[in-house]
Amino acid sequence: MKKRHIQTIIAVILVVGILAAAGAYVGYRAYLSARQTHLIKQAQHYLAKPDIKKALLCLQRVLRSNPKNVEACRLMAELSEAGRSPGALVWRSRVVELSPNSVDDRLALAQSALIFRDYPLATNALAGVDAAGKKTAVYHNIAGEVASTVGQLAQAEADFTEAARIEPTNQVPQLNLAVIRLHGTNASALAEARAALKQICSTGSALRCQALRELVVDSMRFRQTNSAMQLCSELVRQTNSSFSDRLLRLDVLRGSQNLEFKPSLAAIQRESGTNAGMIYELGGWQMTRLGPAETLVWLRTLPMNFQTNQPAALLMAQSETMLNDWRGLQNSLKGENWAELEFTRHALLARALRGQDLSAASKGEWDLALKAANGQKQSLVTLLRLAAAWQWQGESDDILWTIVNQYPDEKWAFAALNQTLYSSGRTRPLMTLYSQEFRRSPSNLAIKNNLAMTALLLDAQEINPHVLAREVYQQAPTNASYISTYAFSLHLQNKDGEALKVIERLSPQKLQDPSIAGYYSLILQATGNKQKARTYMDLAFKGTLLPEEKKIFERAKAGA
């Protein structure tokens, strides 16, 4: 009896202990959540002052505790944008990953991508907006800006027209429509567009500066330099004009070969030397107008603490890369810390080292770049672009594989990897790629067919390619590619009579397609029609062939 009483007491103690531990855990989680909320409020308070350093410290403390805090990531994006740091794209992309159904965050990412000229990212961000979000004026305005920037003027006009229809009293889409029409050649349309912009200027609207900017660009397009200078003078006098308006004035001075250009540039360079945002804008302007060498000379005159700031450091690295100054690039990157863009710094170091034939050290830095990217999609995409620009095929392929595996919804990555593997004739990795995709999408007939074909070429019987080829054909018996694969499968099973009946269901035009002609030739030769087979085999070699296809066709041609 006493023993049972003791066991009961122990059981009660254990239960109470577990409950206490659970309560303590819940309490700790609540404390962390409250602490994070408090720090974010503090950050917002400091941003309003503004006290950027204290705001940054608050946000960093939140993110150390919880890297997935959406509001903290969102505020970090705003901070980066204010400082003209491309790190904003990393933060905006992270916010979208954490809240993929947020239309506002997707639109903010698209706008940020426009600022930093990452047009593919802007396009992808808009593509993820849901059907309801695509019915809003703000969506069509941003979509129109993206389309306009990449030269799709008809689509841009359609988007701005729709935005104006949704919000007829909003002047923004009306201004944007006028800007699009300024790119045309129709005299009456140009006159109407200019009149619309001048009307906006006369109203004292908040859009007055933007209208003036567009009129300046229009005047320069038609070499009306006096008009452009007058409009520029009016623009920079506006209380809400921006630093970019002064750069626009530099464009006008430079384009008209005005003697004021050099002293005006020197004055802006002096003024910008202690402002990170201005440094980024002016440096980017100089890079495109004056070239990397002259830009680098100016950047090296900045105070050292600003040379190492992210915007200037990025511009210096870009200039040194364009000039192939690998030793200079290495020296400017060593010992730095680029925070959320640290993966970019390691990648650039890898390029600098490889440029000096230091392959082992270069690989070490590239591995650090991948580690710093930490599997984040936008960081991986940035590294992919760098590797592609440097023609680092192996590194590009590795990143594509990572994106395909970690982010299967990014279909562009699958398409890019498929293309690079096919064009370089790597059939086995292709089969692996199709096998992975088939497991994800077993109803995708195109993938199933490609898996069957590569497995047939590699004699990978463990995949049951004959079964796959038959199933695909049975589900879509009129598809030319599926017919060709099934006919080849029958040929390999020595069922050439049946194979001939299947493949000759195709039209004469389809049979002459290089991707089909070689397989038709094999079947013709196997059924005794060697003369006709030669004609189709010649057609096959006009297309792109995988190594196994080329080997099979060359052997058949030699025996014909």
Buried (B, 14 or more C-beta within 10 A) or exposed (E): EEEEEEEEEEEEEEEEEEEEEEEEEEEEEEEEEEBBEEBBEBBBEBBEEEBEEBBBBBBBBBBEBEEEBBBBBBBBBBBBBBBBBBBBBBBBBBBBBBBEEBBEBBBBBBBBBBEBEBBEBBBBBBEBBEEEBBEBBBBBBBBBBBBBBBEBBEBBBBBBBBBBEBBEEBBBBBBBBBBBBBBEEEEEBBEBBBEBBBBBBEEEBEBBBBBBBBBBBBBBEEEBBEBBBBBBEBBBEEEEBBBBBBBBBBBBBBBBEBEBBEEBBEEBBEEBBEBBBBBBBBBBBBBEBBEBEEBBEBBBEBEEEBBBBBBBBBBBBBBBBBBEBBEBBBEBBEEEEBBBBBBBBBBBBBBBBBBEEBEEBBBBBBEBBBEBBEEBBBBBBBBBBBBBEBEBEEBBBBBBBBBBEEBBEBEEBBEBBBEBBBEEBBBEBBBBBBBBBBEEEEEBBBBBBBBBBBBBBBEBEEBEBBEBBBBBBEEEEEBBBBBBBBBBBBBBEEBBEBBBEBBBEBEEEBBBBBBBBBBBBBBBBBBEBBEBBBEBBBBBBEEEBBEBBBEBBEEBBEEE
